[in-house]
Amino acid sequence: MDDDFERFRGYLRHLARTGLHGKLKTRLDASDVVQQSLLQAHEAREQFRGTTDAERCAWLRQILARVITHAARDHTREKRDVRRDRSTEEKLAADSLRLGGLLEADVSSPSHGAARHERAVRLASALESLPEDQREAVTRHYLHGESPAEIAAAMDRTGPSVAGLLRRGLKALRTTLPDVG
């Protein structure tokens, strides 16, 4: 696999987990979707015309969105609906922006933008290293804006349990990424 794409695996896995919803989440594994996306990117690498990591990331997000949309179509046997293609791509882009927003800084130059983008990729990889429950709680709260009560209901846990997951998840992220903030 191309190293230029492989280093985005954690970032894409995080986006795939948020992009797979409903019954599709129980039928597909995010890692498989990412693997298929990276395979398609590798096969089409000559078509990539960007020069920056941000452009590479956007291109990989589009491929991931197509893979998820096609998987949804294949698993639900519904006719292809262009609105579904757009909504999946828009959701992944929004999740990516929220991930970058956690690291938002005053971007006054391309080098600052590249540094922020690199931190977002590192954050996504660090999120992937968390235990599943912690990752889900942190993602729901900080990326999707859900309250601890909403998270507790969705995860079938108590409020204090969710608070503990959030606390431990943030502590692990701060340990893993001390320079991110």
N, C-alpha and C positions, 0 to 999 in steps of 0.2 A: 504494500500500500504506500502511496506517495506520502512522504513525511510532511509535506506542506498541507496535506489534508488530515493526516493521522493525528496531528497535534490538536485538532479541533474535536476529537472524538468525545471527550467529556462534555464540552459545550453542546454538541449536537445531541448527546444522550439526555442531557437535562431538558433541552427543548422538545425532544421526542416524548419524554415522560409527560410533559405538560400538554403536548399536542395529541396524545392518545387519550381519549376520554370515552366514557360509557363502556359499552360492551367490547369495543375495540381494544380497550386497555387489558381486558381479561384474555383476549385472543392473541394479542401480539406482544412481544417483548421489545422494549425500547432499544435494547442492544442490537436486536436483529434488524430493526428499522434503520438504525444508524449504520450498521454494517452494509446494508443494501444501498444506502445513500452514499457512503464512501466508495463503494464499488462503482456506482454510476458516475460519481465524480472522477474517479480514477480513469474510467473508460472514456469520459468526455473531457479530460484535462486539457486537451488542445483547444477546446472551445472557450476556455476561460480567458477573458481579455483584460481582467483587472490587474492591478499592480500592488495593491495594498492588502493588508490582512482584513481590513473592514470589507473590502470588495470581495475577497475570497469567502469571508464569513457569510455575506449576503447571498453569494452564489450557492454556497453549501446549504443555507437555509431554504432557498428555493427548491433545491433538489430534495431536501428532507420533506418539505411541504408536499411535493408531488408524490413522493413515496408513501406518505401517510394518506393522502387523498386516494391514491390508487388502492392502497390496502383497505381503506374504508369501503370503497366501491366494491372491491372483490369480496369482502367479508359480509357486506350487507346485500349484495346483488341488486343494488339500486342502479338506475340509469345515471350516467354521469351528469352532474349538475355543476355548471361553471361557478355558481355562487359558492358551492362547497369548496372548490379549489381555492378561490379567493379568500374565503373565511379561514381556512387552515393556514394559508400563507400569512394572512394578516395576524392571526393569533400567534404564530411563531415569531413574527417580527415584533409584535407587542411584548411578548415574553422576553425577547432578546433586549429590547429597549429597557424593560423593567430591570433586567439583570445589570445592564450597563448603568442604569439610574442609581443603583445601589453604590456605584463607584463614581458618581457624577462629580466632576470637578470643572473648574473654569478652563474650557478648551480654547486656547488662544492660538494654537499652531497645529499643523499636521502631526508633529512629533508628540504633542500632548494627547491628541486624539488617538494616535497609535498606541501610546502607553496605556490610555484608559481602556482601549479595546483589548489589549493584552491582559490587563487586570480582570476584565470581564470573562475572558476565556479561562483564566486561572481560577476565578471564583466558581465558574460552572464545574470545572474539574474537581475543585474542593468540595462542592456540594455533592458531587457524585460519590465522594469517598465517605460521606456520612452514612450511618446506619439508616435504613429505609424510613423508619418512623420519624427520625430527626429531620431527614431531608424533606419528607413530605410536609411536616409542620413548618419548617423554615420557609420552604417554597410557598406554601399556602399563605403564610402570614406576610412575608416580606416581598414576595413577587406578585401575589394575587390580591393582597390587601384584605385577606379574610381575618376576622376577629378570632381571638382564642376560643370564644364560645362556638363560633361556626366551625372551627377546626375540630374542636372536641366532638361536636355532633357528627361531623363527616367521618371522623376516625374512630367513632364509638369509644371515646375516652373521656375521662373527667377533665375539668378545667385545670386543676393542679398538675395533672399528668402532662397536658399539652404545654403548660408553662415550663415544666421541667425539660421537655423535649426541646423547646425553643432555647432555653438557657444553655443546655448542654450542646446543642447544635451551634449556637453562636460562639460558645467558648472554643469548640473544636475548630470552627472557621477562623477565629482570631489567632489560634495557635498555628494553624496551617498557613495562614496568610497574614503575618504580622504587619507587613508593609502596605496592605490594601486599605486598612482602616475600617 
